[in-house]
Amino acid sequence: MDELNLLNRVFSHKTLSELLSNGESEILEQATKRYLGTDDLDSQEKFAQLYSILSKHYRNEYFYKNTLVNKVLLGKHSLNTTTALSEIWLNRSKADLILLNRQAVVYEIKTELDNLERLEGQLSDYYQVFDRVMIITDESHLEKVLERYQGSSVGISIISKRNTIRCLQEAKQNSNYLEHRSMYKILRKEERRRVLERFYPELPQVDQFAEFECYYELFAKIPCESLNQQLIVELKKRDQKVIQNQSEFSKVPTELKALLYFKPLKKEEYVKLAAVMKEG
């Protein structure tokens, strides 16, 4: 098991599930012995010290995503005004993170462990669904990213060696590539219906087999910019569990915020986790 893989597995839902079920995690203990050389720590201290190692030596996608959740979603915005979605397919590309408030910004993460080979295609896929896209990357990729996208509508940010987010170019609105079919496909059945009901006084009654294409014909007649705003309205309604348990979520350690934002616990599970984290 290589070192990065071990640290990846520490910051996973499986590890948290083991802690909740058994009060301990084999992966957490393995990593503690390998990196910290002591077992005289409670679980919260283990996560904190292992995350510190991750942040200094193995800044992976989880680290980037967790930094965005802490510094942008929770630091700049709030749970009441902004919703984050992760791992959402937009055409042939899976968006790392989408932040939705009055506007939507798709974040494409390129860590120092990644290459830039697929970047052009990913941005193209995102711009067919949303009108603002931000690349967030490491200083090692900055020169190439600036060479390609400086002066364009694509936003460019880096996570510095001090783990701060520095924006070099704001994401500008670009509606030129919005595409009806791409927007339609990411909506769920009830979301599509609600969007259409805002533009049409009555929808045709069709069977479930004909509905997809019939409703798309109506959808395709609405201007893309108007649909984009309705997309944001509907997607912000997804996954409200964190908002329902804000008090409990606020007590989650910084190192685990992204894990528990995108897969929230039940109220009683938060209480149990808080207790387990204080145990060795």
N, C-alpha and C positions, 0 to 999 in steps of 0.2 A: 504494500500500500504506500504510494508516494505521499510526501508531506502535504502537498496541496489538497489531495483527495481526502486525507484525514481531517484537515481543517474544514473543508467543504462539508463533510459529514457531521461535524460538530454543530454547525449552524443550519440545521435541517429540522423538518417537522418530525422525523423519526426520533431524533434525540429528545425533543420535547415530549413526544408521546411516551417514550420510555420513562422519562422522569415522572410524568403524571401517573403512569400505570404502576411503576415499580419503585419510585423514589430514587432511582439511580439510572445511569446510562453507561453502557459498556464503551461506546465511542467517546463520550466525555471523559471517562476514566483513562482510556488509552492515550488521548491527547494530553491530558493533565500530566501523566507520567512522562511522556516523551518530551514535552515542551517546558513544563514547569518544575519537574523534579521533586514535587512535594504533593502530599495528599491532605495537608493540613489547611484546607480551604473549603468554604461552603460552595455550593454550585454556582451562585451568582458571581463570586470572586473568580471561579474557574472560567466562566464565560467571559468575564471582563478581561482577564489577563490573556486568554487565548485570542480574543478579538483584537487586542492590542498588537499581538504578534501578526495576525492577519493584516492589520492596517499598515504595518511597517514592511512586511516582506512578501505577502501573497494577496495583493488587493484584487480580489476576484469579483465576479458579477454581483454576488451577494453583498459584498462590502460597498460597491457603488450604489446598489439599490437601497441599501440601508442608510447610506449617507444622504441620498435624495429624500427618503422618507423623513429622516430626522431634521435635515437642514432646510428643505424646501416645503414639503407637505406640512410638517408640524411646526417648523421654525418660521417660515415666511407666511404660510397660510394657516388653516385650521381644519379640523375634522368637520366642522359645521359648514364650511364654505367650499371645501375642495374634496374631491374624490380621486383616489388613485386606482388604476387598474394595471394589472401585470400579466404578461404572457398572453396577450390577445392577438389572434391572427388577423392581420390586415393584408388581404390578398395572400401572397406566398411567403410573407415575412411575419415573424412573431415579434410584436412590439415589446420591448423590455419594460417600459413604464409609460403610462399615459396619465397626465394630471389634468383634471377637469374642474373648472370653476365657471367663470363667465365665458372663458375660451378653453380650448383644448391644446395641450402641447404633448407631442410624442417625443419621448427621450430614447435615443438609441445609444446604448452603452458600448463603448469600445475600451476595454481595460488594456493594460500593458501586456496581458496574456493573450489578447486577440490579434487578428490581422484585419486589414481593411478591404479584403477582396470582395466581400458581398455588400459593402456599404452603399454603393450607388443604387443597386437594385432594391435594397431595403428602403432607402429614402423615397424612391419612386413609388413603392407600394404604399408607404405611409401617406404621401401627399395625395393619393387618390381618395383617402378617407378623411383626413384632417388637414387643416391649412397652416399649422405651425409645427415645425420639427426642430428638435435640438439634439446635436451630438454632444455627449459628455464623455470625455476621454482622459487619457493620461498624457503627461508632457512628452513622452516618447513618440506619440503619434501626432503631436500638435503641428509640426511643420508640414506634414503631408496633408492633414485636414485643412489647414489654412490655405495651402496651395490650391486645393480643389474647390473650397467653398467660401473663402473670404470674399465679401462683397455680394454674396447671394442671399437668399431669404433664409437659408439654413442657419440656425443658431449654433454657436460653438462655445462650450464650456470645458474646463478641465477640473479635475480634483488634484490639487497641488500636493507636493510631498508633505506638507503640513496638514493634509486632509481637509483643506478648505475648498469650497467651490468658487471658482473664478470664471466669470462670464466674459469672454472676449468678443462675442458677437451675439446680439439678441436675436431670437427667432422672430422673423417678420411674417406677417400674414401673406400667404400665397395660395389663392383659390384657383389658380389656373389649371390645376390638374385634378381637381375634385371630380369624381366619377360616380354616377348614380348606382351602378351595379355594385361597386365596391362598398359603398355606404350601406346599401340595402342588405347585403349579405352579413354584415356584422350584427345587425339587429335581430333580436329574438321575435317570435311570432307576435306576441302581445305588444312588444315595443313598436313593431311596424304598424300594427293596427292603430295604436294611440297616435303615432305621428300622422298617419293618413287622416285620422278623424279631425285633426286640427286644420286640415286644408279642404276636406270634402264633407258636406253636410250629411251625406249618407254613402255607405260603402256597399258595393254589390254583394248579394248573397250567393256564394259559390261553395262547392264542396272543397274539402281539405286538399284534394289533389290538384285542383285548378287554382287554388287561392294564391300560391306563391307567385306565379307568373301574372295572374290577373291584377293583383295588388301592385306588382312591380310596374305594370304599365301606367298605373296612376302615379306611383312614386316618381317615375322618370319624367313626368310632366312638371314637377315642382323644381324651381331653381335650386341648384346645388348649394348656394350660400345659405338659403333658407333652411334646407334640409340639414346642413351642417350644425346649425344652432339647435335644431330639434334632436339631433343625434346626441349632443352634449346633455340636453335635458333628460333623455331616457337613460343614458349610460350612468349618469350621476345617481340614479335610483338603485343601481345594482349594489348588492352587498352592504346593507346598512347595519350589520351586526356590531361593528366597531363603535358606531355612533350610539347604539343602544347600551353599550357598556363602556362609555368613555372614562368613567372614574377608574374602573379596573384597568383599562388599557393604559391610562396615564402612569400607572405604577410599574409597567413592564420595563425592564432594564433597556437602556438605549441600544445595547448590542443586539437585542432581539425584536426591536420594533417592527422591522419589515416582515419578519417571519409571522408575527401575530397580527399584523395589519391585513395581510393577504389571506390568512387562514385563521380568523378569529376564534377564540375559545368561548365557551358558555360561561356565564357569570360565576358559577361554582367552580369551574376549572381554573379561572384566574385566581381565585382564592387559594385553591390547592397548589397551584404553581408557585405563588408567592411564598407559601409555607415551605415547599420543597426546595426552593432556591436558597433558603437559609440553612439547609442541612448540608452536611459534608458528603 
